[in-house]
Amino acid sequence: MEMTMEKQSQAWRAQVRQQNDQFRTSGMGRGSLMVTAGIHERGDAFVQSVLAMVRSFSAFDSSNDPYHEHDFGAITLGGERIFFKIDYYDLALAGHSPDPADPTQTHRVLTVMLASEY
């Protein structure tokens, strides 16, 4: 029995979401973590607190995760609004990944930034 397009899409998104969660929460998988200058300027303790909050973030909903990929979130620490975003690149980091659900073709980049840097 063939899978419907909707079920294929759901399965694809579930794969992307699982890989995003795995990379964001534990650093597992192919990827890079980028922390902006604005985050770094607030000191090591701030950076470590922000990264801990990003790793434990679970408040995904329709306003920040409309495609159910767990690729964006917003947190607040010390009165600072902070965003994190996962983007999908090809292995050469030259362009978009041809298939973000395929870990053999995708390098994830998790960027953590002050909202004011967006």
Backbone as CSV, one residue per row, in Angstrom:
resi,resn,N_x,N_y,N_z,CA_x,CA_y,CA_z,C_x,C_y,C_z
1,MET,0.846,-1.181,0.000,0.000,0.000,0.000,0.893,1.246,0.000
2,GLU,0.616,2.172,-0.903,1.406,3.392,-0.990,1.031,4.370,0.113
3,MET,2.042,5.067,0.569,1.824,6.085,1.588,1.259,7.331,0.909
4,THR,0.265,7.953,1.519,-0.279,9.180,0.955,0.743,10.300,1.080
5,MET,0.587,11.347,0.268,1.505,12.496,0.321,1.523,13.105,1.714
6,GLU,0.353,13.202,2.347,0.291,13.791,3.691,1.075,12.948,4.682
7,LYS,0.919,11.636,4.611,1.657,10.769,5.526,3.149,10.807,5.231
8,GLN,3.537,10.907,3.946,4.944,11.043,3.603,5.496,12.326,4.205
9,SER,4.745,13.399,4.064,5.166,14.679,4.605,5.296,14.615,6.123
10,GLN,4.337,13.970,6.761,4.401,13.825,8.224,5.611,13.001,8.636
11,ALA,5.889,11.947,7.910,7.037,11.097,8.233,8.344,11.868,8.018
12,TRP,8.407,12.636,6.923,9.593,13.446,6.634,9.810,14.462,7.744
13,ARG,8.754,15.175,8.130,8.862,16.175,9.207,9.255,15.522,10.524
14,ALA,8.749,14.339,10.787,9.114,13.636,12.023,10.606,13.314,12.033
15,GLN,11.169,12.941,10.875,12.604,12.669,10.797,13.404,13.950,11.036
16,VAL,12.989,15.033,10.401,13.681,16.312,10.574,13.596,16.746,12.035
17,ARG,12.414,16.660,12.610,12.203,17.064,14.010,13.078,16.244,14.948
18,GLN,13.126,14.941,14.754,13.927,14.067,15.617,15.404,14.438,15.523
19,GLN,15.887,14.685,14.313,17.291,15.047,14.147,17.578,16.434,14.731
20,ASN,16.639,17.369,14.570,16.818,18.695,15.167,16.867,18.604,16.683
21,ASP,15.942,17.850,17.265,15.920,17.700,18.720,17.204,17.038,19.218
22,GLN,17.641,16.015,18.518,18.860,15.307,18.919,20.065,16.247,18.876
23,PHE,20.186,17.018,17.801,21.318,17.933,17.695,21.224,19.044,18.736
24,ARG,20.030,19.632,18.891,19.859,20.761,19.813,20.059,20.349,21.263
25,THR,19.551,19.198,21.653,19.601,18.801,23.063,20.916,18.143,23.470
26,SER,21.594,17.473,22.519,22.798,16.728,22.914,24.012,16.959,22.015
27,GLY,23.817,17.684,20.926,24.922,17.894,20.000,25.204,16.704,19.116
28,MET,24.351,15.697,19.164,24.543,14.496,18.355,24.126,14.772,16.919
29,GLY,24.917,14.285,15.981,24.635,14.470,14.564,25.610,15.471,13.971
30,ARG,25.572,15.582,12.667,26.478,16.493,11.960,25.939,17.907,12.068
31,GLY,26.770,18.813,12.604,26.317,20.184,12.702,27.311,21.075,13.415
32,SER,26.938,22.343,13.462,27.757,23.368,14.108,26.866,24.223,14.996
33,LEU,27.450,24.736,16.059,26.785,25.666,16.958,27.416,27.031,16.763
34,MET,26.597,28.018,16.476,27.064,29.392,16.307,26.405,30.243,17.394
35,VAL,27.217,30.944,18.156,26.727,31.850,19.194,27.182,33.251,18.796
36,THR,26.262,34.165,18.696,26.584,35.502,18.191,27.390,36.326,19.188
37,ALA,27.952,37.415,18.687,28.759,38.316,19.516,27.935,38.877,20.668
38,GLY,26.680,39.196,20.416,25.828,39.749,21.469,25.653,38.809,22.652
39,ILE,25.578,37.529,22.384,25.491,36.532,23.463,26.846,36.450,24.171
40,HIS,27.919,36.315,23.409,29.263,36.209,23.994,29.620,37.411,24.859
41,GLU,29.219,38.592,24.451,29.568,39.817,25.188,29.012,39.847,26.600
42,ARG,28.031,39.022,26.885,27.427,39.002,28.213,28.147,38.062,29.175
43,GLY,29.189,37.412,28.705,30.037,36.617,29.585,29.755,35.127,29.542
44,ASP,30.731,34.369,30.039,30.662,32.908,30.001,29.471,32.340,30.759
45,ALA,29.164,32.893,31.922,28.037,32.370,32.703,26.732,32.548,31.939
46,PHE,26.568,33.695,31.285,25.369,33.947,30.486,25.301,32.954,29.324
47,VAL,26.423,32.774,28.625,26.466,31.840,27.497,26.068,30.444,27.950
48,GLN,26.649,29.983,29.037,26.343,28.635,29.526,24.872,28.498,29.926
49,SER,24.319,29.529,30.552,22.898,29.500,30.931,22.001,29.465,29.704
50,VAL,22.328,30.277,28.712,21.541,30.300,27.473,21.579,28.937,26.796
51,LEU,22.762,28.356,26.673,22.882,27.059,26.004,22.117,25.977,26.761
52,ALA,22.134,26.033,28.075,21.358,25.067,28.867,19.865,25.233,28.595
53,MET,19.415,26.476,28.478,18.000,26.727,28.191,17.627,26.260,26.785
54,VAL,18.506,26.467,25.833,18.246,26.003,24.461,18.158,24.479,24.440
55,ARG,19.080,23.811,25.138,19.068,22.339,25.173,17.790,21.791,25.796
56,SER,17.263,22.484,26.786,16.083,21.960,27.489,14.761,22.533,26.966
57,PHE,14.811,23.391,25.973,13.598,24.023,25.449,12.619,22.980,24.935
58,SER,11.351,23.110,25.333,10.325,22.179,24.860,8.997,22.876,24.560
59,ALA,8.979,24.190,24.588,7.735,24.949,24.419,7.423,25.205,22.947
60,PHE,7.503,24.176,22.134,7.169,24.319,20.719,5.656,24.344,20.572
61,ASP,5.168,25.299,19.796,3.733,25.406,19.540,3.527,25.988,18.148
62,SER,2.287,26.221,17.774,1.994,26.673,16.413,2.574,28.052,16.107
63,SER,2.831,28.852,17.131,3.370,30.195,16.871,4.865,30.184,16.573
64,ASN,5.611,29.235,17.119,7.053,29.204,16.870,7.490,27.970,16.083
65,ASP,6.568,27.061,15.821,6.910,25.815,15.141,5.791,25.403,14.182
66,PRO,5.462,26.272,13.223,4.308,25.979,12.361,4.486,24.741,11.489
67,TYR,5.725,24.342,11.209,5.973,23.175,10.357,6.356,21.932,11.152
68,HIS,6.337,22.047,12.481,6.593,20.910,13.384,7.980,20.306,13.183
69,GLU,8.974,21.185,12.945,10.345,20.713,12.763,11.248,21.006,13.962
70,HIS,10.746,21.728,14.951,11.530,22.103,16.138,12.826,22.795,15.736
71,ASP,12.717,23.748,14.802,13.902,24.435,14.286,14.028,25.880,14.763
72,PHE,13.118,26.344,15.615,13.164,27.719,16.107,12.582,27.762,17.511
73,GLY,13.130,28.634,18.338,12.573,28.863,19.662,13.005,30.218,20.189
74,ALA,12.280,30.706,21.171,12.591,31.981,21.814,12.549,31.784,23.321
75,ILE,13.555,32.335,23.994,13.645,32.250,25.449,14.003,33.632,25.986
76,THR,13.849,33.795,27.277,14.235,35.047,27.927,15.120,34.715,29.118
77,LEU,16.244,35.444,29.220,17.169,35.273,30.334,17.684,36.645,30.733
78,GLY,17.528,36.981,31.991,18.014,38.270,32.488,17.431,39.449,31.742
79,GLY,16.177,39.341,31.339,15.514,40.410,30.609,15.860,40.470,29.134
80,GLU,16.728,39.577,28.672,17.130,39.538,27.263,16.310,38.494,26.516
81,ARG,15.723,38.894,25.400,15.009,37.957,24.531,16.043,37.321,23.600
82,ILE,16.019,35.996,23.519,17.019,35.228,22.779,16.294,34.277,21.831
83,PHE,16.788,34.203,20.604,16.266,33.273,19.610,17.300,32.195,19.336
84,PHE,16.795,30.996,18.995,17.674,29.992,18.399,17.006,29.486,17.131
85,LYS,17.840,29.152,16.148,17.342,28.727,14.844,18.266,27.671,14.289
86,ILE,17.675,26.609,13.736,18.445,25.573,13.053,18.199,25.726,11.554
87,ASP,19.292,25.823,10.812,19.230,25.871,9.354,19.907,24.630,8.801
88,TYR,19.529,24.252,7.587,19.993,23.018,6.967,20.862,23.330,5.758
89,TYR,22.124,22.921,5.814,23.071,23.165,4.732,23.529,21.855,4.108
90,ASP,24.048,21.963,2.894,24.695,20.812,2.289,26.013,20.562,3.033
91,LEU,26.664,19.467,2.723,27.874,19.093,3.471,29.038,20.050,3.248
92,ALA,29.044,20.766,2.126,30.104,21.735,1.854,29.797,23.096,2.482
93,LEU,28.642,23.220,3.101,28.174,24.487,3.678,28.110,25.596,2.625
94,ALA,27.812,25.192,1.398,27.756,26.134,0.288,26.326,26.515,-0.093
95,GLY,25.362,25.737,0.363,23.964,25.994,0.016,23.053,25.172,0.890
96,HIS,21.773,25.222,0.575,20.783,24.467,1.342,20.985,22.965,1.163
97,SER,20.613,22.214,2.185,20.656,20.761,2.085,19.640,20.294,1.048
98,PRO,20.010,19.310,0.243,19.035,18.779,-0.708,17.906,18.019,-0.018
99,ASP,18.151,17.534,1.213,17.122,16.811,1.958,17.438,16.860,3.452
100,PRO,16.861,17.823,4.176,17.146,17.956,5.611,16.803,16.729,6.457
101,ALA,16.003,15.810,5.925,15.686,14.588,6.665,16.774,13.535,6.516
102,ASP,17.704,13.751,5.597,18.774,12.786,5.345,20.073,13.268,5.989
103,PRO,20.486,12.636,7.079,21.692,13.089,7.776,22.970,12.914,6.968
104,THR,22.944,12.103,5.911,24.132,11.946,5.078,24.281,13.095,4.084
105,GLN,23.248,13.961,3.982,23.287,15.096,3.065,23.172,16.442,3.775
106,THR,23.113,16.418,5.113,22.758,17.635,5.839,23.745,17.956,6.948
107,HIS,24.127,19.219,6.989,24.906,19.785,8.091,24.007,20.827,8.749
108,ARG,23.606,20.577,9.989,22.747,21.515,10.709,23.597,22.622,11.318
109,VAL,23.079,23.836,11.287,23.724,24.959,11.950,22.712,25.541,12.924
110,LEU,23.035,25.432,14.204,22.205,25.978,15.271,22.799,27.330,15.664
111,THR,22.050,28.391,15.395,22.495,29.738,15.713,21.715,30.232,16.926
112,VAL,22.431,30.757,17.918,21.833,31.324,19.123,22.175,32.806,19.125
113,MET,21.146,33.661,19.208,21.365,35.098,19.062,20.414,35.894,19.951
114,LEU,20.800,37.111,20.263,19.873,38.044,20.880,18.814,38.376,19.845
115,ALA,17.583,38.567,20.283,16.517,38.939,19.350,16.878,40.232,18.632
116,SER,17.564,41.120,19.322,17.963,42.399,18.716,18.989,42.222,17.589
117,GLU,19.631,41.051,17.506,20.611,40.794,16.454,19.974,40.179,15.208
118,TYR,18.692,39.839,15.315,18.006,39.178,14.200,17.812,40.111,13.033
